[in-house]
Amino acid sequence: MSANNIPNGNSSGPTTQKPSNKLNPNSTSGSGPSIHDASTLSDVRAALAALHVRETSVTNRLNALLSSQADLSRELGRLDLLRANLGSQVIATRSISNGMLSSAADTAGRLSSRVKDLDLEKDRVQQTLRVVEQVAELKACVHGVVGSMGAPQDWEAAAGYISRASKVPEPIIRGGFAASMVPSVEVPDAPWVTLENAKESLCGLFLREFEKAAKDGDGAKVTRFFKLFPLIGRGDVGLDVYGRYVCQGVAGTARATLRAAPGDAGKKDGFFYANALTKLFEHIAQIVESHGGLVERHYGEGKMVKVIERLQMEADVQGGIILDSWSDERGIDRKLTDAKSYPFSFLVQSFLPPQRTLTGTPRVNSPALGGGTNARNSEDEGVDMKEVDSLLSEISVMLGRWALYSRFLAGKCKDPDTPDDAPLSIPEVVTKSNLGRKISGKLTSPYNSLAMFFFRRSVEKAFQLDESPSGLSLNINKSIDGNAPYIISAVDDIMYIVSTITQKAISTSQRDVAASVIPDVGRVLGSDFIGMVQRRMRDESYPQPTVQGGLPPENKIIAFIVLINSLDVAKDYLARIIASQLGTSPDQPDGTSHSNPLATKFPFEHDVTFVTSTLNALNSTFAIKTSELISDALKVLFTFVVKQRLKPVLVEAFRDADYWRSEDELAEIARQNDEDEDEMIDRVQRRFERGWDALMKPIARLMTPKTFTALVDLTATDLAKTLEKRVWSYSGKTSAYGAIRMDRDFSGIISTVSRGNWSVREMFAKVTQILMVANMEEEEWEELSSDDGEDSIQWVLNEDERRRARNLVKA
């Protein structure tokens, strides 16, 4: 190739188009010079040499491809050869299949068809044999029944033959083969006729014998014939007659129990009717427990439920008689009427404005009660509280026995497939029983109403008889009679009744009772108890000074503190009562417990969860109400008592405080006055401690620890603000030594206030940090002001306050 044959880069036509980069010998991407850039002969020759190199490379690659094509052709030829051989094999296989295997397949098909025919014939023969055997068994049973009912009168054998015959399928019994083979000269009737007649005859016989044995009291004979009914297919008849038999015993026992009391006195004293109802339930439970195995064994699993239903019908009758007799004997309707119409005059008048009550007339002798010194006694005669308490106890026993009886029946009527740990469900035999409805109407509803009346009347009477502790004084030098906590007597009385009435309500194991009584207790506590204490705080013992700027009378302060204590103690009492019912700690009444005693008393479904929630709601609601009233009362006590007396304490403590003097000046003054320098330096702390103790120790001696701690918190919060203002008032007037003394004095005051309660110090954090910043060395302040120092302290001062504190000391 010569240089003259190189195409011109400016020529047109196909030769001017540049090939792809990989195959274009003139590509500028190669290492050689481009022909388009050649300007001299040497450049053209160099480009030509590069083209020769590229040509050689392309030629080598094409030769490699051609050589590999030969190998590929050779492999394709081998594949063609293999395909030809495979085709011949396919032809040979088809010839073998058509020639040799087709006959074998035909033979196999014929053999399979013969085998199926033989299996069918064998199955038919077996079915025929079974029919023959069943007919033979039927014939033996029919003749056995007839023979046993003849001269031998072997009733067990006859019943056994009928039971065997019942296992023969009904189509066989009524089939034509049995109709032709079973009858004989002795038994000419068709087999099903013979068997049915035998069942009817034996059923009548067994009924007569059973009733005769029941009348004679022959338990063995009763059991003998009772076991025969299911053998002759008359299980329902047997269960029914057995139910009537046991119910006769239940009725007789119940009537004998009601006749057992020696006259009216025996029925009125004690728990006669509760015991009668208990004996009724115990008798039925004993029957179910002792006879259940016999019924289940001979009649089948779950058949005892039918007997239980029959027994419950008798329980409805006898239990209804007991409840009706009890209601009439105790005059329940009259007592309910008296309780609902009771006026609660003392409570009502106690909440009236003071100006509407009669001056000088005790509330006990209210005009609404008819006046006179015995007005309260005459009011009590309308409803005898002892009778009401006795009635509540008697009803709670009866409801508790009904709950145990219901739980027992629930266990006996429980589905066998139900897991053992599954909660019980109240069976329909209980929910749909007449006795259940009567118990709800004659026991549960009266109990709820009487319990509400009894508790509210007890609260009223507790306040009527209420006494405040005597001998209390704010003079620390006077001894105090009695022991802390100092509360009104009504708290102990009322909380004892709360414990008794909640315990009695829970002992009934009735969800409806708990759902009514427990919230009623909470409502009475919230309205009457807390309301009465609040009214006394507001109208009788409010610690307001009689002279403007003076202090309240001592007796008012003491009475107010006693009422605060009473609320605090009542809250703790109720928390302990609820915790004892739940089996938890008073500090964690909502905590779960694996040994929750309520779980055994309320076994049905979610009852225990409901009752637990109701008790916790009572506790939490009462705690919230009492805490709110205590908080308001403490604010009043702080405002009118503590704060008024704390002001002169602070004035006295900081009298002649001289934080602007230097250390030398203070030493000179001490020398001139012939005083000890250390005593003079500590006099602010000593004065405050002396005044603080004189103010707070008499109060602490009377208050409960919780309420006094809350009062100290209020005082500390206010005192911290006062001290902060005092610190800022010395801004720019304090010497460096005075700032140190100020820090020492204020720290002493804080230590005095927080004595016994370290958390109070947190309320003085702002004062502490102000004095800390004021007394820092310059190096410490610079280090603290750096980025690393900012994170080392949890500041309660903002940046402006820190700068202001830094300027507390005069320059």
C-alpha positions in Angstrom: 0.0 0.0 0.0 1.4 3.4 -1.1 0.8 6.9 0.3 -1.0 7.8 -2.9 -3.8 5.3 -2.1 -4.7 6.9 1.2 -8.1 8.6 0.8 -8.4 12.3 1.2 -10.1 13.4 4.4 -12.1 16.0 2.5 -13.4 13.6 -0.2 -17.2 12.8 -0.3 -18.9 9.4 -0.6 -18.8 6.3 1.5 -15.0 6.4 1.8 -15.2 9.6 3.9 -17.3 7.8 6.7 -15.1 6.8 9.7 -15.4 3.2 10.7 -16.0 2.2 14.4 -13.3 2.8 16.8 -12.3 -0.8 17.1 -11.8 -1.5 13.3 -11.0 1.9 11.9 -7.2 1.9 11.1 -7.3 5.7 11.1 -8.8 5.9 14.6 -7.3 8.6 16.7 -7.7 6.4 19.8 -4.7 4.2 18.8 -1.1 4.9 19.8 0.0 5.7 16.2 -0.3 9.0 14.4 -3.4 9.7 12.4 -3.3 10.0 8.6 -5.6 13.0 8.9 -3.1 14.9 11.0 0.0 14.1 8.7 1.7 17.2 7.2 5.0 15.7 6.1 6.2 12.6 4.4 7.6 11.2 7.6 4.2 11.6 9.3 2.6 9.7 6.4 5.1 6.8 6.7 4.6 6.6 10.4 0.8 6.4 9.9 1.4 3.7 7.3 3.5 1.7 9.7 0.8 1.9 12.3 -1.8 0.7 9.8 0.4 -2.3 9.0 0.5 -3.2 12.7 -3.2 -2.9 13.0 -3.6 -5.0 9.9 -1.5 -7.8 11.4 -3.5 -7.7 14.6 -6.8 -7.9 12.7 -5.5 -10.8 10.6 -4.4 -12.8 13.6 -7.8 -12.4 15.2 -9.6 -13.5 12.0 -7.4 -16.6 11.8 -8.2 -17.4 15.3 -11.9 -17.2 14.6 -11.5 -19.4 11.5 -9.6 -22.1 13.5 -12.3 -22.2 16.2 -15.0 -22.5 13.4 -13.4 -25.8 12.3 -13.7 -27.2 15.8 -17.3 -26.1 16.0 -18.1 -27.7 12.7 -16.5 -30.9 14.0 -18.7 -30.9 17.1 -21.8 -30.2 15.1 -21.0 -33.2 12.9 -20.8 -35.4 16.0 -24.2 -34.2 17.2 -25.7 -35.1 13.8 -24.3 -38.6 14.1 -25.7 -39.0 17.6 -29.1 -37.8 16.5 -29.1 -40.4 13.7 -28.3 -43.2 16.2 -31.0 -42.0 18.6 -33.6 -42.0 15.9 -32.8 -45.7 15.2 -33.1 -46.5 18.9 -36.5 -44.8 19.0 -37.7 -46.8 16.1 -36.5 -50.0 17.8 -38.2 -49.1 21.0 -41.5 -48.5 19.3 -41.3 -51.8 17.6 -40.7 -53.5 20.9 -43.6 -51.7 22.5 -46.0 -52.5 19.7 -44.9 -56.1 19.3 -43.9 -57.5 22.8 -45.5 -55.2 25.5 -49.0 -54.8 24.0 -49.8 -58.4 24.6 -48.4 -58.2 28.2 -50.5 -55.2 28.8 -53.6 -56.9 27.6 -52.9 -59.8 29.9 -52.3 -57.5 32.9 -55.6 -55.7 32.2 -57.5 -59.1 32.1 -55.9 -60.2 35.4 -56.7 -56.9 37.1 -60.3 -57.1 36.1 -60.5 -60.7 37.4 -58.9 -59.6 40.7 -61.4 -56.8 41.1 -64.2 -59.3 40.5 -62.8 -61.6 43.1 -62.5 -58.8 45.6 -66.1 -57.8 45.0 -67.3 -61.4 45.4 -65.2 -61.7 48.6 -66.7 -58.4 50.0 -70.2 -59.6 49.2 -69.5 -62.9 50.9 -68.2 -61.1 54.0 -71.2 -58.8 54.1 -73.5 -61.8 53.8 -71.6 -63.5 56.6 -72.0 -60.4 58.8 -75.7 -60.3 58.0 -76.0 -63.9 58.9 -74.0 -63.4 62.1 -76.1 -60.4 63.0 -79.3 -62.2 62.3 -78.1 -65.1 64.4 -77.2 -62.7 67.2 -80.6 -61.1 66.9 -82.3 -64.5 67.0 -80.3 -65.4 70.1 -81.2 -62.1 71.8 -84.9 -62.3 70.9 -85.1 -65.8 72.3 -82.9 -64.9 75.3 -85.2 -62.0 76.1 -88.3 -64.1 75.9 -86.7 -66.9 77.9 -85.4 -64.6 80.6 -88.8 -62.9 81.0 -90.5 -66.2 81.4 -90.2 -68.5 84.3 -86.7 -67.4 85.4 -87.7 -63.7 85.6 -84.0 -62.8 85.2 -84.5 -59.1 84.5 -80.7 -58.3 84.3 -80.3 -61.0 81.7 -83.4 -59.8 79.7 -82.0 -56.2 79.8 -78.6 -57.5 78.7 -80.1 -59.3 75.7 -82.0 -56.1 74.7 -78.8 -54.2 75.1 -77.0 -56.7 72.8 -79.8 -56.6 70.3 -79.6 -52.8 70.2 -76.1 -53.1 68.7 -77.6 -54.9 65.6 -78.3 -52.3 62.9 -81.9 -51.3 62.6 -82.1 -52.2 58.8 -81.0 -55.8 59.7 -83.6 -56.0 62.4 -86.4 -54.8 60.2 -85.1 -56.6 57.1 -86.9 -59.4 55.3 -84.1 -62.0 56.0 -84.5 -61.4 59.8 -88.3 -61.5 59.5 -88.1 -64.9 57.9 -85.3 -66.5 60.0 -85.8 -65.1 63.5 -89.5 -66.0 64.3 -90.2 -69.4 65.6 -93.1 -71.4 67.1 -92.2 -70.0 70.6 -91.7 -66.4 69.3 -93.9 -66.0 66.2 -93.7 -62.2 66.0 -91.3 -60.2 63.9 -88.1 -59.5 65.9 -88.6 -55.7 66.1 -92.1 -56.3 67.5 -90.9 -58.7 70.0 -88.1 -56.4 71.2 -90.3 -53.4 71.4 -92.9 -55.2 73.4 -90.2 -56.5 75.7 -88.8 -53.0 76.2 -92.3 -51.6 77.1 -93.0 -54.5 79.4 -89.6 -54.3 81.2 -89.8 -50.5 81.4 -93.1 -50.7 83.2 -91.8 -53.4 85.5 -88.6 -51.5 86.3 -90.7 -48.4 87.1 -92.9 -50.3 89.5 -90.0 -52.0 91.2 -88.0 -48.8 91.4 -90.9 -46.8 93.0 -91.6 -49.7 95.4 -87.9 -49.8 96.4 -87.9 -46.0 96.8 -91.0 -46.2 99.0 -89.5 -49.0 101.1 -86.2 -47.1 101.3 -84.3 -50.1 99.8 -81.2 -48.3 98.4 -79.7 -51.4 96.9 -82.8 -52.3 95.0 -83.2 -48.7 93.8 -79.6 -48.9 92.4 -80.3 -52.3 90.9 -83.3 -51.2 88.8 -81.8 -47.7 88.1 -78.9 -49.4 86.3 -81.3 -51.4 84.0 -83.1 -48.5 82.3 -80.3 -47.6 79.9 -79.9 -51.2 78.9 -83.4 -51.3 77.5 -83.0 -47.9 75.7 -85.1 -46.0 78.3 -82.3 -43.9 79.8 -84.5 -40.7 79.8 -87.2 -42.6 81.8 -84.5 -43.8 84.3 -83.0 -40.3 84.8 -86.5 -38.8 85.2 -87.6 -41.3 87.8 -84.3 -41.1 89.6 -84.5 -37.3 89.6 -88.0 -37.5 91.2 -86.6 -40.0 93.7 -83.7 -37.8 94.9 -85.9 -34.7 94.8 -88.3 -36.4 97.3 -85.3 -36.7 99.6 -84.4 -33.1 99.0 -87.9 -31.9 99.7 -88.2 -34.0 102.8 -85.0 -32.8 104.2 -85.8 -29.1 103.5 -89.2 -29.4 105.2 -87.7 -31.2 108.2 -85.1 -28.4 108.5 -87.8 -25.7 108.5 -89.8 -27.6 111.2 -86.7 -28.1 113.3 -86.7 -24.7 114.9 -88.4 -24.6 118.4 -91.0 -22.0 117.7 -90.6 -18.5 116.5 -87.7 -17.8 118.8 -85.6 -20.4 117.0 -86.3 -18.8 113.6 -85.5 -15.3 114.8 -82.3 -16.0 116.6 -79.0 -16.5 114.7 -78.8 -17.6 111.1 -81.7 -20.1 111.0 -82.8 -19.5 107.4 -79.2 -19.1 106.2 -78.4 -22.5 107.7 -81.6 -24.0 106.2 -80.5 -22.7 102.7 -77.0 -24.1 103.4 -78.3 -27.5 104.2 -80.4 -27.5 101.1 -77.4 -26.8 98.9 -75.2 -29.2 100.8 -77.8 -32.0 100.4 -78.0 -31.4 96.6 -74.2 -31.2 96.3 -73.9 -34.5 98.3 -76.3 -36.2 95.9 -74.6 -35.0 92.8 -71.1 -35.9 94.2 -72.0 -39.4 95.5 -74.3 -40.5 92.6 -72.6 -38.7 89.7 -70.2 -41.6 89.2 -73.1 -44.1 89.0 -75.0 -42.1 86.5 -72.0 -41.3 84.3 -70.9 -45.0 84.3 -74.3 -46.5 83.3 -75.9 -43.7 81.4 -73.0 -42.1 79.7 -70.8 -39.0 80.1 -72.6 -35.8 80.7 -75.9 -37.4 81.6 -75.7 -36.2 85.2 -76.6 -32.8 83.9 -80.1 -33.9 83.4 -80.4 -35.1 87.0 -78.9 -31.7 88.1 -81.6 -29.9 86.1 -84.2 -31.9 87.9 -82.6 -31.3 91.3 -82.4 -27.6 90.5 -86.2 -27.5 89.9 -86.7 -28.9 93.4 -84.1 -26.4 94.7 -86.1 -23.6 93.1 -89.2 -24.7 95.0 -87.6 -25.4 98.4 -85.2 -22.5 98.3 -88.0 -20.2 97.3 -90.0 -21.4 100.3 -87.0 -20.7 102.6 -86.5 -17.2 101.1 -90.2 -16.3 101.3 -90.4 -17.4 104.9 -87.2 -15.5 105.8 -88.4 -12.3 104.1 -91.7 -12.4 105.9 -90.2 -13.3 109.2 -87.6 -10.6 109.1 -90.0 -7.9 107.7 -87.6 -7.1 104.8 -90.0 -4.9 102.9 -90.7 -2.7 106.0 -87.0 -2.3 106.8 -86.3 -1.4 103.2 -89.0 1.2 103.3 -87.7 2.6 106.6 -84.1 2.7 105.2 -85.1 4.5 102.0 -87.2 7.1 103.9 -84.5 7.8 106.5 -83.8 11.6 106.4 -80.1 11.7 107.5 -81.0 14.9 109.2 -77.6 15.4 111.0 -75.7 15.1 107.7 -78.1 17.3 105.8 -78.1 20.1 108.4 -74.3 19.9 108.8 -74.0 20.9 105.2 -76.4 23.9 105.5 -74.8 27.3 105.8 -74.0 28.2 109.4 -76.5 31.0 109.6 -79.4 28.6 108.8 -78.8 26.5 111.9 -80.2 27.4 115.3 -77.8 29.3 117.4 -76.8 27.6 120.6 -78.7 24.4 119.7 -76.5 21.3 119.1 -76.9 19.6 115.8 -77.8 16.4 117.6 -81.0 17.9 118.7 -82.1 19.3 115.4 -85.6 20.7 115.2 -86.3 18.5 112.2 -86.0 15.6 114.5 -88.7 16.8 116.9 -86.5 18.5 119.4 -85.9 17.3 122.9 -82.8 15.7 124.4 -83.6 12.2 123.0 -84.4 13.3 119.5 -81.5 11.2 118.0 -82.6 8.1 120.0 -86.1 8.5 118.6 -84.7 8.7 115.1 -82.7 5.6 115.7 -85.8 3.7 116.8 -87.1 4.0 113.3 -84.4 1.7 111.9 -82.6 -0.5 114.4 -78.9 -0.6 113.3 -78.2 -3.8 115.1 -81.0 -5.5 113.1 -79.7 -4.1 109.9 -76.2 -5.3 110.7 -77.6 -8.7 111.5 -79.6 -8.8 108.3 -76.6 -7.9 106.2 -74.6 -10.7 107.9 -77.4 -13.2 107.3 -77.8 -12.1 103.7 -74.1 -12.3 103.0 -73.9 -15.8 104.4 -76.8 -16.9 102.1 -75.3 -15.2 99.1 -72.0 -16.8 99.8 -73.6 -20.2 100.0 -75.4 -19.6 96.7 -72.1 -18.6 95.2 -70.4 -21.8 96.4 -73.4 -23.9 95.1 -73.3 -22.2 91.7 -69.5 -22.8 91.5 -70.0 -26.5 92.3 -72.7 -26.9 89.7 -70.5 -25.0 87.1 -67.8 -27.6 87.7 -70.2 -30.5 87.3 -71.8 -29.1 84.2 -68.5 -28.1 82.6 -67.7 -29.4 79.1 -65.2 -32.3 79.5 -63.2 -30.9 76.6 -62.7 -27.6 78.3 -59.1 -27.1 79.6 -58.7 -27.3 83.4 -57.2 -23.8 83.7 -60.1 -22.2 81.7 -62.3 -19.8 83.7 -65.7 -21.2 84.7 -68.9 -20.1 83.0 -72.1 -19.9 84.9 -74.3 -22.8 83.6 -77.8 -22.3 82.3 -79.2 -24.4 85.0 -78.2 -21.6 87.4 -78.8 -18.5 85.2 -82.3 -19.7 84.2 -83.4 -21.0 87.5 -86.3 -19.5 89.4 -84.2 -19.6 92.6 -81.5 -17.5 90.9 -84.0 -14.8 90.0 -85.5 -14.9 93.5 -82.1 -14.6 95.1 -81.5 -11.5 93.0 -84.8 -10.0 94.0 -85.0 -11.0 97.7 -81.3 -11.0 98.7 -79.0 -9.1 96.3 -81.2 -6.0 95.8 -82.1 -5.6 99.6 -78.5 -6.2 100.5 -77.3 -3.4 98.2 -79.9 -1.0 99.6 -79.4 -1.9 103.3 -75.6 -1.8 102.9 -75.7 1.7 101.5 -78.0 2.8 104.3 -76.0 1.1 107.0 -72.7 2.7 105.9 -74.1 6.2 105.5 -75.9 6.0 108.8 -72.6 4.7 110.4 -70.8 7.7 108.9 -73.5 10.0 110.3 -73.4 8.4 113.7 -69.5 8.5 113.8 -69.7 12.3 113.3 -72.4 12.6 115.9 -70.2 10.9 118.4 -67.0 12.4 117.1 -64.4 13.6 119.5 -61.2 15.5 118.8 -58.0 14.6 120.8 -57.6 16.7 123.9 -54.5 18.1 125.6 -52.8 19.2 122.4 -50.7 22.4 122.5 -48.4 24.4 120.3 -46.3 25.1 123.4 -43.3 22.8 123.0 -42.8 22.8 126.8 -46.2 21.3 127.4 -46.6 17.6 127.3 -49.2 16.1 125.0 -51.7 13.5 126.1 -52.3 10.4 123.9 -50.3 9.0 121.0 -49.9 10.1 117.5 -51.4 10.4 115.0 -53.8 13.0 116.4 -57.0 12.6 114.5 -60.8 12.8 115.1 -62.4 9.6 116.5 -64.7 9.5 113.5 -61.8 8.3 111.2 -61.3 5.1 113.2 -65.0 4.4 113.4 -65.7 5.0 109.7 -62.7 3.1 108.4 -63.6 0.2 110.6 -67.0 0.2 109.0 -65.4 0.5 105.5 -63.3 -2.6 106.2 -66.3 -4.5 107.6 -68.7 -3.7 104.8 -66.3 -4.3 102.0 -65.2 -7.6 103.5 -68.8 -8.6 103.9 -69.7 -7.6 100.4 -66.7 -9.6 98.9 -67.6 -12.6 101.1 -70.9 -12.9 99.1 -68.8 -13.7 96.0 -71.5 -11.9 94.0 -70.3 -9.5 91.2 -73.6 -7.6 91.4 -73.1 -6.9 95.1 -69.5 -5.8 94.6 -70.5 -3.6 91.7 -73.1 -1.8 93.9 -71.7 -1.7 97.4 -68.1 -0.7 96.7 -68.9 2.3 94.5 -71.6 3.3 97.1 -68.9 3.3 99.8 -66.8 5.5 97.6 -69.6 8.0 97.0 -70.4 8.2 100.7 -66.8 8.7 101.6 -66.5 11.4 99.0 -69.7 13.3 99.7 -70.2 12.8 103.5 -66.9 12.0 105.1 -64.7 14.4 103.0 -67.5 16.9 102.8 -68.0 16.9 106.5 -64.2 17.4 107.1 -64.1 20.1 104.5 -67.0 21.9 106.1 -65.4 21.8 109.5 -62.2 23.2 108.0 -64.0 26.0 106.4 -66.6 26.9 109.1 -65.3 25.8 112.4 -61.5 25.6 112.4 -60.3 27.9 109.6 -57.0 29.4 111.0 -57.8 33.0 110.1 -56.3 35.7 112.4 -58.9 37.5 114.5 -56.9 40.7 114.1 -55.4 41.8 110.8 -51.7 41.1 110.8 -52.0 38.9 113.9 -51.8 35.1 114.3 -54.9 32.7 114.4 -56.0 31.4 117.7 -54.1 28.4 118.9 -57.2 26.2 119.2 -58.1 26.9 115.6 -54.7 26.0 114.4 -54.7 22.7 116.4 -58.2 21.8 115.2 -57.2 22.5 111.6 -54.1 20.3 111.9 -56.1 17.5 113.4 -58.5 17.6 110.4 -55.5 17.5 108.0 -54.1 14.5 109.9 -57.5 12.9 109.8 -57.6 13.1 106.0 -54.1 11.8 105.7 -54.7 8.8 108.0 -58.0 8.0 106.4 -56.3 7.8 103.0 -53.7 5.4 104.4 -56.3 3.3 106.2 -58.3 2.8 103.0 -55.2 2.0 101.0 -54.4 -0.8 103.6 -58.0 -2.1 103.6 -58.0 -2.4 99.8 -54.5 -3.9 99.7 -55.5 -6.6 102.3 -58.5 -7.5 100.1 -56.3 -7.7 97.0 -53.4 -9.4 98.7 -51.0 -6.7 97.6 -48.7 -4.1 99.3 -50.4 -0.8 100.3 -47.6 0.9 98.4 -48.5 -0.9 95.2 -52.2 -1.6 95.3 -52.4 -2.0 91.5 -49.8 -4.7 91.4 -50.8 -8.2 90.3 -50.5 -11.1 92.7 -50.5 -14.8 91.9 -52.1 -15.5 95.3 -54.9 -13.0 94.8 -57.5 -14.1 97.4 -60.3 -12.7 95.2 -59.6 -15.3 92.6 -61.1 -18.0 94.8 -64.1 -15.9 95.7 -64.9 -14.8 92.1 -64.1 -17.8 89.8 -66.5 -17.0 87.0 -64.9 -15.6 83.8 -63.7 -12.0 84.3 -65.4 -11.3 87.6 -62.1 -11.1 89.6 -60.8 -8.5 87.2 -63.9 -6.4 87.5 -63.9 -6.6 91.3 -60.2 -5.8 91.5 -60.7 -2.8 89.2 -63.7 -1.6 91.3 -61.6 -1.8 94.5 -58.7 0.1 93.0 -61.1 2.7 91.6 -62.5 3.2 95.2 -58.9 3.7 96.5 -57.7 5.9 93.8 -60.8 8.2 93.8 -60.7 8.6 97.5 -56.9 9.3 97.5 -57.3 11.9 94.8 -60.1 13.8 96.7 -58.3 13.6 100.0 -55.0 14.7 98.5 -56.6 17.7 96.8 -58.2 18.8 100.1 -55.0 18.2 102.1 -53.1 20.2 99.5 -55.5 23.2 99.8 -55.5 22.9 103.6 -51.7 22.9 103.8 -51.6 26.1 101.7 -54.0 27.7 104.2 -51.9 26.5 107.1 -48.7 27.8 105.5 -50.3 31.2 104.5 -51.9 32.1 107.8 -49.6 30.3 110.3 -46.2 29.4 109.0 -45.6 32.3 106.6 -46.8 34.9 109.1 -44.5 33.6 111.8 -41.5 33.0 109.5 -41.2 36.6 108.5 -40.1 37.8 111.9 -37.8 34.8 112.2 -36.0 36.0 109.0 -35.9 39.6 110.2 -34.4 38.5 113.4 -31.9 36.2 111.8 -30.6 38.9 109.3 -30.6 41.7 111.9 -27.4 43.7 111.6 -26.1 41.4 108.9 -23.0 43.1 107.5 -21.8 41.4 104.4 -20.0 44.5 103.1 -17.3 44.4 105.8 -13.9 42.8 105.2 -12.5 40.1 107.4 -10.2 42.6 109.3 -13.1 44.9 109.9 -15.2 42.1 111.3 -12.4 41.0 113.6 -11.9 44.5 114.9 -15.6 44.9 115.7 -15.5 41.5 117.6 -12.5 42.7 119.6 -14.1 46.0 120.4 -17.4 44.3 121.6 -15.4 41.6 123.4 -17.2 38.9 121.3 -15.9 35.6 120.0 -15.4 36.1 116.2 -16.7 32.6 115.3 -19.9 33.2 117.3 -20.4 36.5 115.7 -20.0 34.9 112.2 -22.5 32.1 113.0 -25.2 34.3 114.6 -27.4 34.4 111.5 -27.5 30.6 111.3 -28.1 30.3 115.1 -30.8 32.9 115.1 -32.6 31.3 112.2 -32.3 27.8 113.6 -33.7 28.9 117.0 -36.6 30.7 115.3 -37.2 27.8 112.9 -37.3 25.2 115.7 -39.6 27.4 117.7 -42.0 27.7 114.8 -41.9 24.2 113.2 -41.3 21.8 116.1 -44.6 22.4 117.8 -46.3 21.9 114.4 -44.3 18.8 113.6 -45.2 17.3 116.9 -48.9 17.4 116.0 -48.9 16.6 112.3 -48.4 13.3 110.6 -45.0 12.8 108.9 -46.4 13.0 105.4 -48.4 16.2 105.9 -45.5 17.9 107.8 -43.2 17.0 105.0 -45.6 18.5 102.5 -45.8 21.6 104.7 -42.1 21.9 104.8 -42.0 21.6 101.0 -44.4 24.6 100.7 -42.4 26.6 103.2 -39.1 25.8 101.5 -40.5 26.8 98.1 -41.5 30.2 99.5 -38.4 30.6 101.6 -36.2 29.9 98.6 -37.8 32.8 96.7 -37.3 35.0 99.7 -33.7 34.1 100.1 -33.1 34.7 96.4 -34.5 38.2 96.6 -32.3 38.8 99.7 -29.2 37.7 97.8 -30.0 39.9 94.8 -30.6 42.8 97.3 -26.9 42.6 98.3 -25.7 42.9 94.6 -22.8 45.3 94.4 -22.8 45.8 98.1 -21.0 42.7 99.3 -17.3 42.3 99.9 -15.4 39.1 98.9 -15.3 38.0 102.5 -19.0 38.9 102.9 -19.9 36.7 100.0 -18.2 33.8 101.7 -20.0 34.5 104.9 -23.3 34.8 103.0 -22.7 31.4 101.4 -22.0 30.0 104.8 -25.1 31.6 106.4 -27.5 30.6 103.6 -26.1 27.1 103.6 -26.8 26.9 107.3 -30.3 28.0 106.8 -30.8 25.5 104.0 -29.4 22.7 106.2 -31.8 23.7 109.0 -34.8 23.6 106.7 -33.8 20.3 105.0 -33.0 18.5 108.2 -34.5 15.1 107.9 -35.6 15.7 104.3 -32.6 16.0 102.0 -34.8 16.5 98.9 -35.7 19.9 100.2 -32.3 21.2 99.2 -33.3 21.0 95.5 -35.7 23.8 96.1 -32.8 26.1 97.1 -30.7 25.2 94.0 -31.0 28.7 92.5 -29.8 30.4 95.7 -26.9 27.9 96.0 -25.8 28.4 92.5 -25.9 32.2 92.8 -23.6 32.1 95.8 -21.4 29.5 94.2 -20.8 31.7 91.1 -20.3 34.7 93.3 -17.5 33.0 95.3 -15.6 31.4 92.4 -12.0 32.3 91.7 -11.4 33.9 88.3 -9.7 30.8 86.9 -12.6 28.5 88.0 -15.1 30.9 86.4 -13.2 31.0 83.1 -12.9 27.2 83.1 -16.6 26.9 83.9 -17.5 29.4 81.2 -15.8 27.3 78.6 -17.7 24.9 76.4 -16.5 21.9 78.4 -17.4 23.6 81.7 -20.9 24.3 80.6 -21.8 20.6 80.6 -20.2 19.8 83.9 -23.0 21.5 86.0 -26.8 21.3 85.5 -27.6 25.0 85.7 -30.8 26.4 87.0 -29.5 29.9 86.4 -29.7 31.3 82.9 -26.7 33.1 81.3 -27.8 36.6 82.4 -28.4 35.5 86.0 -24.9 33.9 86.1 -23.3 37.2 84.9 -25.4 39.0 87.5 -24.3 36.6 90.2 -20.7 37.2 89.1 -21.1 40.9 89.8 -22.6 40.3 93.3 -19.3 41.2 95.0 -18.5 44.9 94.7 -15.4 45.7 92.7 
